[in-house]
Amino acid sequence: MVQIVPLLQKRVLGMYNWSPVARKFLEHPAGPFTIFFWCPMIKWCITFANIKDLKLPTQQINSKQQAAIALSGLIWTRYCFVITPVNYSLAAVNFFMGLSGCYQLFRKWQAGQLLD
């Protein structure tokens, strides 16, 4: 079975005279030719959407959704330090995702609407 991504990586690396820093980035086990790079990029979208929701009134915040976001972020932050290669970018996005969910839950609790 032919794997396309390693062939694409090899072709991209051979096309230009990359600087040592760029070459190291492109060849890294968590570089742009792996899921370890793209997963955090997509997960930032969820985190930014949750941060944008900080403007919402507390009545419109879903406690179950925020609990899922907070727990997912905090649990996966820990997992990012266990997997190989260690993915600091994914750990950072999960940490901020967990923080944003916890803050939303805190806002609901402060307004006395946590169980709504």
C-alpha positions as CSV (number, residue, x, y, z in Angstrom):
1,M,0.0,0.0,0.0
2,V,1.4,3.4,-1.0
3,Q,1.3,6.0,1.7
4,I,0.7,9.5,0.2
5,V,1.8,11.7,3.1
6,P,5.4,10.4,3.3
7,L,5.8,10.8,-0.5
8,L,4.4,14.3,-0.3
9,Q,6.7,15.2,2.5
10,K,9.7,13.9,0.6
11,R,8.7,15.8,-2.5
12,V,8.2,19.1,-0.6
13,L,11.5,18.7,1.2
14,G,13.2,18.1,-2.2
15,M,11.6,21.0,-4.0
16,Y,13.5,23.9,-2.2
17,N,16.7,24.6,-0.4
18,W,15.0,24.8,3.0
19,S,16.8,26.5,5.9
20,P,17.9,24.1,8.6
21,V,15.1,25.4,10.9
22,A,12.4,25.0,8.3
23,R,13.7,21.5,7.4
24,K,13.7,20.5,11.1
25,F,10.1,21.8,11.4
26,L,8.9,19.9,8.3
27,E,10.6,16.7,9.4
28,H,9.5,16.8,13.0
29,P,7.4,13.9,14.3
30,A,4.7,16.4,15.2
31,G,5.2,18.6,12.2
32,P,2.7,19.7,9.5
33,F,2.7,16.3,7.8
34,T,1.1,14.7,10.8
35,I,-2.2,14.7,12.7
36,F,-0.2,16.0,15.7
37,F,0.1,19.4,13.9
38,W,-3.4,19.7,12.5
39,C,-5.4,18.5,15.5
40,P,-4.5,21.6,17.6
41,M,-5.1,23.9,14.7
42,I,-8.7,22.7,14.4
43,K,-9.3,22.5,18.2
44,W,-8.4,26.2,18.5
45,C,-11.6,26.9,16.6
46,I,-13.6,25.3,19.3
47,T,-11.7,27.2,22.0
48,F,-12.0,30.6,20.2
49,A,-15.8,30.0,19.8
50,N,-16.1,29.3,23.5
51,I,-14.1,32.5,24.3
52,K,-16.4,34.4,22.0
53,D,-19.3,33.1,24.0
54,L,-18.0,35.0,27.1
55,K,-20.2,37.9,25.8
56,L,-23.4,35.8,26.1
57,P,-25.7,36.3,29.0
58,T,-25.4,33.5,31.5
59,Q,-29.0,32.3,30.7
60,Q,-27.8,31.2,27.2
61,I,-24.8,29.2,28.5
62,N,-25.4,25.4,28.5
63,S,-24.0,23.9,31.7
64,K,-23.7,20.4,30.3
65,Q,-21.9,21.7,27.2
66,Q,-19.4,23.7,29.2
67,A,-18.8,20.8,31.6
68,A,-17.9,18.6,28.6
69,I,-15.6,21.3,27.2
70,A,-13.9,21.9,30.6
71,L,-13.4,18.2,31.3
72,S,-12.3,17.3,27.8
73,G,-9.8,20.2,27.9
74,L,-8.4,19.3,31.3
75,I,-8.3,15.5,30.7
76,W,-6.6,15.8,27.3
77,T,-4.1,18.3,28.6
78,R,-2.7,15.6,30.8
79,Y,-2.8,13.0,28.0
80,C,-0.7,15.3,25.7
81,F,2.2,14.9,28.0
82,V,1.9,11.1,28.0
83,I,1.8,10.4,24.3
84,T,4.8,10.2,22.1
85,P,5.8,12.6,20.7
86,V,4.9,15.0,23.5
87,N,2.6,17.6,21.8
88,Y,2.9,20.9,23.6
89,S,0.7,22.7,21.0
90,L,-2.2,20.3,21.7
91,A,-1.6,20.6,25.4
92,A,-1.8,24.4,25.2
93,V,-5.1,24.4,23.3
94,N,-6.6,21.8,25.6
95,F,-5.5,23.8,28.6
96,F,-7.2,26.9,27.3
97,M,-10.2,24.9,26.3
98,G,-10.5,23.6,29.9
99,L,-10.0,27.1,31.3
100,S,-12.7,28.6,29.1
101,G,-15.2,25.9,30.0
102,C,-14.4,26.3,33.8
103,Y,-14.8,30.1,33.5
104,Q,-18.2,29.7,31.8
105,L,-19.3,27.3,34.5
106,F,-18.0,29.8,37.1
107,R,-20.1,32.5,35.5
108,K,-23.2,30.3,35.6
109,W,-22.5,29.4,39.3
110,Q,-22.0,33.1,40.2
111,A,-25.3,33.9,38.6
112,G,-27.0,31.1,40.6
113,Q,-28.0,29.3,37.3
114,L,-25.5,26.4,37.3
115,L,-28.2,23.7,37.5
116,D,-30.4,25.2,34.9
